[in-house]
């Protein structure tokens, strides 16, 4: 293949890549701000990503909606799924797909074509609301006054049902009541210490089956000892696997990193403490804006990885402290890892040991990464 053909091929590949990227970005609508909205009469023919302290969707969205905010109101229509996290969510419009939400309070007065899955302290379905599919709820208080086309599964402190359910109801609760308008076509199965309060006008087409929650088993001293030993063996084996792999692959790097802990222990602790405060704050700030979400996810992944490596580095450091003259990285790991796990499993003291190991290990790794950082060169002159 000649130079001309290569240039043409690379040009076509570049154009195809640009076209694909352009298509993906144009299929997404991003909106953010203190108050973000889709005005009544406005139509969005793409997936909508929207965030803000107050989010108001009064128009039409011909796609999925991903939303986050303090107060979210949906009075328009969404042809796809609604995936949302907020303090309060009120849905009075129509959703053509699923509703999947996490909120302190969620009120559903509109219609949902498919399923509703909610994690909410308070859930309230109005009498004019219809969910054609299933409803799954986890929270403290659940009220269902509308219509559900298929099954209802609820785990809540108090459940009040005064609407129609097309199939079965499965509930785990401390208080269950069925109002005069309640109509369940299938079975009512619930787990509770108390009997359900069922109005005389309520109807259940199938069986009403109650089961009591199983009492927690009392563990003896032998059981607790066995569980502790089992946890110790598992944690030691899992941690040892990671530490041995790192020690075998990067023996010089992990040895150099723990030199920071040996010679500058308090500096490592301070750097780790600073990172423990700054990194979560940076992740939260990044996740509050649509454009910062990818960076926040990358930073979260990096933080979790560093935390795992920090415990590994601390185990190696502990092995070096106890066995000062040993130079074999494998033997150092075989000593330090089980010893650190044993200290972490000690009540009260273990929490302090884990915290110290995490902070010091993070500090050692960050200091070593700083020492090994490549020198940035911004002068691109040919050598």
C-alpha positions as CSV (number, residue, x, y, z in Angstrom):
1,X,0.0,0.0,0.0
2,X,1.4,3.4,-1.1
3,X,1.6,6.6,0.9
4,X,-1.3,8.0,-1.0
5,X,-3.5,5.1,-0.1
6,X,-2.5,5.2,3.5
7,X,-3.3,8.9,3.7
8,X,-6.8,8.3,2.2
9,X,-7.4,5.4,4.5
10,X,-6.4,7.4,7.6
11,X,-8.6,10.3,6.5
12,X,-11.6,8.1,6.0
13,X,-11.1,6.5,9.4
14,X,-10.8,9.9,11.0
15,X,-14.0,11.1,9.3
16,X,-15.9,8.0,10.4
17,X,-14.7,8.5,14.0
18,X,-15.7,12.2,14.0
19,X,-19.1,11.3,12.5
20,X,-19.7,8.6,15.1
21,X,-18.7,10.9,18.0
22,X,-20.8,13.7,16.6
23,X,-23.8,11.3,16.3
24,X,-23.4,10.2,19.9
25,X,-23.1,13.7,21.3
26,X,-26.0,15.0,19.3
27,X,-28.2,12.2,20.6
28,X,-27.7,13.6,24.1
29,X,-29.1,16.8,25.7
30,X,-27.2,18.2,28.7
31,X,-28.7,20.8,31.0
32,X,-27.5,21.9,34.5
33,X,-27.8,24.9,36.7
34,X,-29.4,26.1,39.9
35,X,-32.8,25.8,38.2
36,X,-33.0,23.5,35.2
37,X,-36.1,23.0,33.2
38,X,-37.8,21.7,30.1
39,X,-40.5,24.3,29.4
40,X,-44.1,23.4,28.6
41,X,-44.5,23.1,24.8
42,X,-40.8,22.3,24.4
43,X,-39.8,18.9,22.8
44,X,-36.5,17.1,23.2
45,X,-35.8,14.3,20.7
46,X,-32.9,12.7,22.5
47,X,-31.8,11.4,25.8
48,X,-31.8,14.1,28.5
49,X,-29.3,14.6,31.3
50,X,-30.5,17.3,33.6
51,X,-29.3,18.4,37.1
52,X,-29.9,21.3,39.4
53,X,-31.2,22.4,42.8
54,X,-34.6,22.5,41.2
55,X,-35.5,20.4,38.1
56,X,-38.8,21.0,36.3
57,X,-39.7,18.8,33.3
58,X,-42.9,20.2,31.9
59,X,-42.3,19.6,28.2
60,X,-42.0,16.4,26.2
61,X,-38.8,14.2,26.0
62,X,-38.7,11.5,23.3
63,X,-36.0,9.5,25.0
64,X,-34.7,8.6,28.5
65,X,-34.2,11.1,31.3
66,X,-31.4,11.0,33.8
67,X,-31.9,13.6,36.5
68,X,-30.4,14.7,39.8
69,X,-31.3,17.5,42.1
70,X,-32.9,18.6,45.4
71,X,-36.5,19.0,44.0
72,X,-37.6,17.3,40.8
73,X,-41.0,17.7,39.2
74,X,-42.1,15.9,36.1
75,X,-45.4,17.2,34.7
76,X,-44.7,16.6,31.0
77,X,-44.3,13.3,29.1
78,X,-41.2,11.1,28.8
79,X,-41.3,8.4,26.2
80,X,-38.3,6.5,27.6
81,X,-37.2,5.7,31.2
82,X,-36.9,8.1,34.1
83,X,-33.9,7.5,36.3
84,X,-33.6,10.0,39.0
85,X,-32.0,10.8,42.4
86,X,-33.3,13.7,44.5
87,X,-34.6,14.8,47.9
88,X,-38.2,15.1,46.6
89,X,-39.6,13.8,43.3
90,X,-43.1,14.5,42.0
91,X,-44.3,12.7,38.9
92,X,-47.6,13.9,37.6
93,X,-47.0,13.5,33.9
94,X,-46.6,10.3,31.7
95,X,-43.6,8.0,31.6
96,X,-43.6,5.6,28.6
97,X,-40.8,3.4,30.1
98,X,-39.7,2.6,33.6
99,X,-39.3,4.8,36.6
100,X,-36.2,4.0,38.7
101,X,-35.6,6.5,41.5
102,X,-34.0,7.2,44.9
103,X,-35.5,9.9,47.0
104,X,-36.5,11.0,50.5
105,X,-40.0,11.5,49.3
106,X,-41.6,10.4,46.0
107,X,-45.1,11.2,44.9
108,X,-46.5,9.4,41.8
109,X,-49.7,11.0,40.4
110,X,-49.1,10.2,36.7
111,X,-49.1,7.1,34.5
112,X,-46.2,4.7,34.0
113,X,-46.3,2.3,31.0
114,X,-43.8,-0.2,32.4
115,X,-42.4,-0.8,35.9
116,X,-41.6,1.4,39.0
117,X,-38.6,0.6,41.2
118,X,-38.2,3.0,44.1
119,X,-35.9,3.5,47.1
120,X,-37.7,6.1,49.1
121,X,-38.4,7.0,52.7
122,X,-41.9,8.0,51.8
123,X,-43.7,6.8,48.7
124,X,-47.2,7.9,47.7
125,X,-49.2,6.8,44.7
126,X,-52.2,8.9,44.0
127,X,-55.7,7.5,43.2
128,X,-55.5,8.6,39.5
129,X,-52.1,7.0,38.9
130,X,-51.7,3.9,36.8
131,X,-48.6,1.7,36.6
132,X,-49.1,-0.9,33.9
133,X,-46.2,-3.2,35.1
134,X,-44.7,-4.1,38.5
135,X,-44.1,-1.9,41.5
136,X,-41.1,-2.5,43.8
137,X,-40.6,-0.3,46.8
138,X,-38.1,-0.1,49.7
139,X,-38.6,2.5,52.4
140,X,-40.2,3.6,55.6
141,X,-43.8,4.4,54.5
142,X,-45.6,3.3,51.4
143,X,-49.1,4.4,50.2
144,X,-50.6,2.9,47.1
145,X,-54.0,4.4,46.2
146,X,-53.8,3.9,42.4
147,X,-53.7,1.0,40.0
148,X,-50.9,-1.5,39.4
149,X,-51.3,-3.8,36.4
150,X,-49.1,-6.6,37.7
151,X,-47.3,-7.4,40.9
152,X,-46.4,-5.3,44.0
153,X,-43.4,-6.0,46.1
154,X,-42.9,-3.8,49.2
155,X,-40.5,-3.7,52.1
156,X,-41.5,-0.8,54.3
157,X,-42.3,0.1,57.9
158,X,-45.9,0.9,57.2
159,X,-47.9,0.0,54.1
160,X,-51.4,1.3,53.2
161,X,-53.0,-0.1,50.1
162,X,-56.3,1.4,48.8
163,X,-56.1,0.7,45.1
164,X,-56.2,-2.1,42.5
165,X,-53.4,-4.7,41.9
166,X,-53.7,-6.9,38.8
167,X,-51.8,-9.8,40.3
168,X,-50.0,-10.5,43.6
169,X,-48.8,-8.5,46.6
170,X,-45.7,-9.5,48.5
171,X,-44.9,-7.4,51.6
172,X,-42.5,-7.2,54.5
173,X,-43.7,-4.7,57.1
174,X,-44.6,-3.9,60.6
175,X,-48.0,-2.5,59.7
176,X,-50.2,-3.4,56.7
177,X,-53.6,-2.1,56.0
178,X,-56.1,-2.5,53.1
179,X,-58.7,0.2,52.6
180,X,-62.2,-0.1,51.3
181,X,-61.1,0.4,47.7
182,X,-58.3,-2.1,47.8
183,X,-58.7,-4.9,45.2
184,X,-56.0,-7.6,44.8
185,X,-56.6,-10.0,42.0
186,X,-54.0,-12.5,43.2
187,X,-52.5,-13.5,46.5
188,X,-51.6,-11.3,49.5
189,X,-48.5,-12.6,51.1
190,X,-46.9,-10.6,53.9
191,X,-44.3,-11.0,56.6
192,X,-45.1,-9.1,59.8
193,X,-45.4,-9.5,63.6
194,X,-48.9,-8.1,63.5
195,X,-52.0,-9.0,61.5
196,X,-53.0,-7.0,58.5
197,X,-55.9,-4.7,58.9
198,X,-58.3,-5.4,56.0
199,X,-61.4,-3.4,55.5
200,X,-64.6,-5.4,55.0
201,X,-65.1,-3.9,51.5
202,X,-61.5,-4.8,50.4
203,X,-61.2,-7.8,48.1
204,X,-58.4,-10.4,47.7
205,X,-58.9,-12.8,44.8
206,X,-56.4,-15.3,46.0
207,X,-55.1,-16.4,49.4
208,X,-54.0,-14.2,52.3
209,X,-50.9,-15.8,53.7
210,X,-49.1,-14.4,56.8
211,X,-45.6,-15.4,58.0
212,X,-43.7,-14.1,61.0
213,X,-40.1,-12.9,60.7
214,X,-37.7,-15.5,61.9
215,X,-36.1,-14.5,65.3
216,X,-32.5,-13.7,65.2
217,X,-30.4,-16.7,66.3
218,X,-28.4,-16.2,69.5
219,X,-24.8,-17.0,68.9
220,X,-22.8,-18.6,71.7
221,X,-19.1,-17.9,72.5
222,X,-18.1,-20.9,70.3
223,X,-20.0,-19.6,67.3
224,X,-18.6,-16.1,67.7
225,X,-15.1,-17.5,68.0
226,X,-15.6,-19.7,64.9
227,X,-17.0,-16.8,62.9
228,X,-14.0,-14.6,63.9
229,X,-11.5,-17.3,63.0
230,X,-13.3,-17.8,59.7
231,X,-13.2,-14.1,59.0
232,X,-9.5,-14.0,59.9
233,X,-8.6,-16.8,57.6
234,X,-10.7,-15.4,54.7
235,X,-9.4,-11.8,55.1
236,X,-5.8,-13.0,55.5
237,X,-6.0,-15.2,52.4
238,X,-7.7,-12.5,50.3
239,X,-5.3,-9.8,51.4
240,X,-2.3,-12.1,51.1
241,X,-3.2,-12.9,47.5
242,X,-3.2,-9.3,46.5
243,X,0.0,-8.5,48.5
244,X,1.9,-11.4,47.1
245,X,1.0,-10.6,43.6
246,X,2.1,-7.0,44.0
247,X,5.3,-8.1,45.8
248,X,6.2,-10.6,43.1
249,X,5.4,-8.2,40.3
250,X,6.7,-4.9,41.8
251,X,9.1,-5.8,44.6
252,X,11.3,-2.7,44.3
253,X,8.4,-0.3,44.0
254,X,6.6,-1.6,47.1
255,X,9.9,-1.6,49.0
256,X,10.6,1.9,48.0
257,X,7.1,3.1,48.9
258,X,7.4,1.7,52.4
259,X,10.7,3.5,52.9
260,X,8.5,6.6,53.2
261,X,6.7,5.0,56.1
262,X,9.9,3.9,57.8
263,X,11.8,7.2,57.5
264,X,8.9,9.7,57.3
265,X,6.0,8.1,59.2
266,X,4.2,11.3,60.3
267,X,4.6,12.9,56.9
268,X,3.0,9.8,55.3
269,X,0.2,10.0,57.8
270,X,-0.4,13.7,57.2
271,X,-0.4,13.2,53.4
272,X,-2.9,10.3,53.7
273,X,-5.1,12.4,56.0
274,X,-5.1,15.3,53.5
275,X,-6.0,13.0,50.7
276,X,-8.9,11.4,52.8
277,X,-10.4,14.9,53.1
278,X,-9.6,16.4,49.7
279,X,-10.4,13.4,47.4
280,X,-14.0,12.8,48.6
281,X,-14.8,16.5,48.4
282,X,-13.4,16.6,44.9
283,X,-15.5,13.6,43.9
284,X,-18.7,15.2,45.3
285,X,-18.0,18.5,43.5
286,X,-17.3,16.7,40.2
287,X,-20.5,14.6,40.4
288,X,-22.7,17.6,41.0
289,X,-22.1,18.8,37.4
290,X,-23.0,16.8,34.3
291,X,-19.7,17.6,32.6
292,X,-17.7,16.6,35.7
293,X,-19.4,13.1,36.2
294,X,-16.8,11.2,34.0
295,X,-13.9,12.8,36.0
296,X,-15.7,12.0,39.3
297,X,-16.1,8.4,38.3
298,X,-12.4,8.1,37.3
299,X,-11.4,9.8,40.6
300,X,-13.6,7.4,42.6
301,X,-12.2,4.4,40.8
302,X,-8.6,5.6,41.5
303,X,-9.4,6.3,45.1
304,X,-10.8,2.8,45.7
305,X,-7.7,1.3,44.0
306,X,-5.4,3.3,46.1
307,X,-7.2,2.3,49.2
308,X,-6.7,-1.4,48.4
309,X,-3.1,-0.8,47.7
310,X,-2.7,1.3,50.8
311,X,-3.7,-1.7,53.1
312,X,-1.2,-3.8,51.1
313,X,1.6,-1.3,51.6
314,X,0.8,-1.0,55.3
315,X,1.0,-4.8,55.7
316,X,4.4,-4.8,54.0
317,X,5.5,-1.9,56.2
318,X,4.4,-3.8,59.3
319,X,6.3,-6.8,58.2
320,X,9.5,-4.7,57.7
321,X,9.1,-3.1,61.2
322,X,8.7,-6.5,62.9
323,X,11.4,-8.3,60.8
324,X,13.9,-5.5,60.3
325,X,16.7,-7.5,58.8
326,X,14.7,-9.5,56.3
327,X,15.2,-8.6,52.7
328,X,12.9,-11.2,51.1
329,X,9.7,-9.5,50.0
330,X,7.6,-12.6,50.1
331,X,8.6,-13.5,53.6
332,X,8.0,-9.9,54.7
333,X,4.5,-10.1,53.2
334,X,3.8,-13.5,54.8
335,X,4.5,-12.0,58.2
336,X,3.0,-8.5,57.8
337,X,-0.3,-9.4,56.2
338,X,-1.8,-11.9,58.7
339,X,-0.5,-9.7,61.6
340,X,-2.2,-6.6,60.2
341,X,-5.5,-8.6,59.6
342,X,-5.3,-9.9,63.2
343,X,-4.9,-6.4,64.6
344,X,-7.8,-5.1,62.5
345,X,-10.1,-7.8,63.9
346,X,-9.6,-6.7,67.5
347,X,-12.7,-4.8,68.7
348,X,-12.3,-1.0,68.9
349,X,-8.5,-1.2,68.4
350,X,-9.1,-2.8,65.0
351,X,-10.9,0.4,63.8
352,X,-8.0,2.6,64.8
353,X,-5.5,0.1,63.2
354,X,-7.5,0.0,59.9
355,X,-7.7,3.8,59.9
356,X,-4.0,4.2,60.5
357,X,-3.1,1.6,57.9
358,X,-5.3,3.3,55.3
359,X,-4.0,6.8,55.9
360,X,-0.3,5.8,56.2
361,X,-0.5,3.5,53.3
362,X,-2.2,6.1,51.1
363,X,0.4,8.7,52.2
364,X,3.3,6.3,51.4
365,X,1.9,5.6,47.9
366,X,1.2,9.2,47.1
367,X,4.6,10.4,48.2
368,X,6.3,7.6,46.1
369,X,4.1,8.5,43.1
370,X,5.2,12.1,43.4
371,X,8.8,11.1,43.5
372,X,8.4,9.0,40.4
373,X,6.3,11.4,38.4
374,X,7.6,12.0,34.9
375,X,9.0,15.4,34.2
376,X,6.6,17.3,32.0
377,X,8.0,18.7,28.8
378,X,6.0,21.3,27.0
379,X,8.7,22.2,24.5
380,X,8.0,20.0,21.4
381,X,11.1,21.1,19.4
382,X,12.7,18.2,17.6
383,X,15.8,16.8,19.1
